Amino acid sequence: MGNCKIYLLFVVCLAILFSCREEPKKAIKTAPVTFTKEGDLRILKKESDSLLTTLDIEIADTDYERETGLMYRSSMEQSQGMLFVFDDVSMHYFYMKNTEFPLDLIFVDDQRKIASFQKNARPMNENSLSSKVPVKYVLEVNAGMADKWSLSVGDSVIYRKTP
């Protein structure tokens, strides 16, 4: 009977030992975040209303979408952008946390006129980027595009949601 108790104690100890062993950590695989066209946007020159560019846009108009923005994406096409639509006209602040590629931020007032810029925002930078003036919209595009299109304060933006 004594050997049986020792054997049972040995089996219980082995079970405890193996149940406490750490499993190797597995990498969490997440699906890449991809662009979803939700509308199109045109930018027009202030003096002539001539078309400067047309973009396919994603629209961030919920709290979650505005907070997440272009985070966790590795790139965006030059013909794409993300338009943030706010409920209010006020100073808005952005940062590049978890954003993997540089952006130009184009701040647009409630009359849909470009009001200010933050150009070449650095990836992963958590410094605050201010609109400098009260705005209702922010358009994020690849860095360098604002200069490529020769955008100016006062140029206008027109967008529509895709049905």
C-alpha positions in Angstrom: 0.0 0.0 0.0 2.9 2.4 0.8 4.3 2.0 -2.8 0.9 2.8 -4.2 0.8 6.1 -2.2 4.3 7.0 -3.3 3.4 6.2 -6.9 0.2 8.2 -6.7 2.1 11.2 -5.1 4.6 11.0 -7.9 1.9 11.0 -10.6 0.2 14.0 -9.0 3.5 15.9 -8.8 4.2 15.2 -12.4 0.7 16.4 -13.4 1.2 19.6 -11.4 4.7 20.2 -12.9 3.5 19.8 -16.5 0.3 21.8 -16.0 2.3 24.8 -14.8 4.6 24.7 -17.8 4.3 27.9 -19.9 3.1 27.4 -23.4 5.3 29.0 -26.1 3.9 32.4 -27.1 2.3 32.5 -30.5 2.4 35.5 -32.7 -0.9 37.2 -33.1 -1.7 37.5 -36.7 -4.0 40.3 -37.7 -5.5 41.0 -41.0 -4.0 44.0 -42.8 -6.3 47.1 -42.8 -7.2 47.8 -46.3 -8.6 50.9 -48.1 -12.4 50.9 -48.5 -13.7 53.6 -50.9 -16.6 55.4 -49.4 -16.7 58.4 -51.6 -14.8 60.8 -53.8 -13.3 64.2 -53.2 -12.3 67.0 -55.5 -10.0 69.9 -54.7 -10.5 73.1 -56.6 -8.2 76.2 -57.0 -9.6 79.2 -55.2 -9.2 81.8 -57.9 -10.5 79.8 -60.9 -12.3 76.8 -59.5 -10.1 74.7 -61.7 -9.8 71.0 -60.7 -6.5 70.3 -58.9 -7.1 66.7 -58.1 -9.7 64.0 -57.5 -9.3 61.3 -54.8 -11.0 58.2 -53.6 -11.7 58.6 -49.9 -12.6 56.7 -46.8 -14.8 58.8 -44.5 -14.1 58.8 -40.8 -17.3 60.2 -39.2 -17.7 58.1 -36.0 -15.6 58.5 -32.9 -13.9 55.2 -33.4 -13.1 55.9 -37.0 -11.7 59.4 -36.1 -9.6 58.0 -33.3 -8.2 55.1 -35.4 -7.7 57.0 -38.7 -4.9 55.5 -40.8 -3.3 53.6 -38.0 -2.0 50.1 -38.6 -1.7 50.5 -42.3 1.5 50.3 -44.2 0.7 52.6 -47.1 -2.0 54.3 -49.2 -2.2 55.0 -52.9 -1.5 58.6 -54.1 -5.1 58.8 -55.4 -6.5 57.9 -52.0 -7.2 59.9 -48.8 -9.1 59.8 -45.6 -11.6 62.5 -44.8 -12.4 63.1 -41.1 -15.8 64.7 -40.6 -16.4 66.3 -37.2 -19.7 67.2 -35.6 -18.4 70.6 -34.5 -16.2 73.4 -35.8 -13.3 73.7 -33.4 -9.6 73.3 -33.0 -8.7 69.7 -33.8 -5.5 67.9 -32.9 -3.9 64.8 -34.5 -0.9 62.7 -33.9 0.8 59.9 -35.9 0.8 57.2 -33.2 0.7 53.8 -34.9 0.7 55.4 -38.4 3.4 53.8 -40.4 3.8 56.2 -43.3 4.2 60.0 -43.5 1.1 62.2 -44.2 0.0 65.7 -45.1 -2.9 66.9 -43.0 -5.1 69.4 -44.8 -7.5 71.2 -42.4 -10.7 72.4 -43.9 -13.3 74.8 -42.4 -17.1 74.5 -42.4 -17.3 76.3 -45.7 -15.1 73.5 -47.2 -12.2 75.9 -47.7 -8.6 74.8 -46.9 -7.7 76.6 -43.7 -4.3 75.3 -42.8 -1.8 72.4 -43.3 0.5 70.1 -41.4 2.9 68.8 -44.0 5.1 65.7 -43.8 3.9 64.4 -40.5 6.4 61.8 -39.3 5.3 58.2 -38.9 4.8 56.9 -35.3 5.3 60.5 -33.9 3.1 61.3 -30.9 3.5 65.0 -31.0 0.3 67.0 -31.3 -0.5 68.4 -34.8 -2.9 71.3 -34.5 -5.3 72.7 -37.1 -4.2 76.2 -35.9 -7.7 77.5 -36.6 -11.2 76.0 -36.0 -12.1 73.5 -38.7 -14.8 70.9 -39.4 -12.9 68.5 -41.7 -9.4 67.1 -42.0 -8.1 65.4 -45.1 -5.1 63.0 -44.7 -3.1 62.2 -47.9 0.4 60.9 -48.5 3.2 63.2 -47.5 4.2 65.6 -50.3 0.9 65.6 -52.1 -0.2 69.1 -50.9 3.0 70.5 -52.5 2.6 68.4 -55.6 -0.9 69.7 -56.1 0.2 73.3 -55.2 -2.6 73.5 -52.6 -3.2 76.9 -50.9 -5.2 78.2 -48.0 -8.6 79.1 -49.6 -8.7 76.3 -52.1 -12.0 74.4 -51.8 -12.9 70.8 -51.2 -16.0 69.0 -52.5 -16.9 65.5 -51.5 -19.7 63.0 -51.9 -20.3 59.6 -50.3 -20.6 56.7 -52.6 -24.1 55.2 -52.6 
